[in-house]
Amino acid sequence: MAIKEIFPMKPAGIIKHLDLLRPIYSKTSAYGHFGRNDPDFTWERTDKVEALKNMLNI
C-alpha cells in the first residue's frame, strides 16, 4: 500500500514521474538500464527512501 501512495502506478503517471519522454535511451543501449550513476536515468533515484521508511515506520 505504501508504494501505491508514494509512486504513481498508472502508465501516464510513471512516464511523468520519471520524465521518460526525453531522448535518453541511446545511453541505455550499452551497459544496460540499471545500476548506473547517470543523472538522466531517473529510475535509479533513491529520493523516495525516507518517505517509504516513514510510511512503514522503519
C-alpha positions in Angstrom: 0.0 0.0 0.0 2.9 2.4 0.8 4.2 2.0 -2.7 0.9 3.0 -4.3 0.7 6.1 -2.1 4.2 7.3 -2.9 4.7 6.3 -6.5 2.3 6.7 -9.5 1.1 3.3 -10.7 -0.7 4.3 -14.0 1.5 4.4 -17.2 1.0 8.2 -17.7 1.9 8.9 -14.1 5.1 6.7 -14.3 6.1 8.4 -17.5 5.6 11.9 -16.0 7.3 11.0 -12.6 10.4 9.5 -14.3 10.4 12.1 -17.1 10.6 9.3 -19.7 9.7 11.3 -22.8 13.2 12.7 -23.1 15.6 11.3 -25.8 17.9 9.4 -23.4 17.5 5.8 -24.4 20.6 5.5 -26.7 22.6 5.7 -23.4 20.9 2.6 -22.2 21.9 0.6 -25.3 25.4 0.0 -23.9 25.9 -1.4 -20.4 22.2 -1.8 -19.7 19.5 0.2 -18.0 20.1 -0.5 -14.3 22.8 0.1 -11.7 24.3 3.1 -13.4 25.1 6.6 -11.9 23.8 8.7 -14.7 21.5 11.7 -13.7 19.4 11.0 -16.9 18.4 7.6 -15.5 15.6 8.8 -13.3 14.6 5.3 -12.4 17.8 5.0 -10.4 17.0 7.8 -7.9 16.6 6.9 -4.3 14.8 10.1 -3.3 11.7 8.3 -2.0 13.6 6.1 0.6 12.7 8.4 3.5 9.1 8.7 2.5 8.8 4.9 2.3 10.6 4.4 5.7 8.2 6.9 7.3 5.1 5.1 5.7 6.4 1.8 7.0 7.5 3.1 10.4 11.1 1.9 9.8 
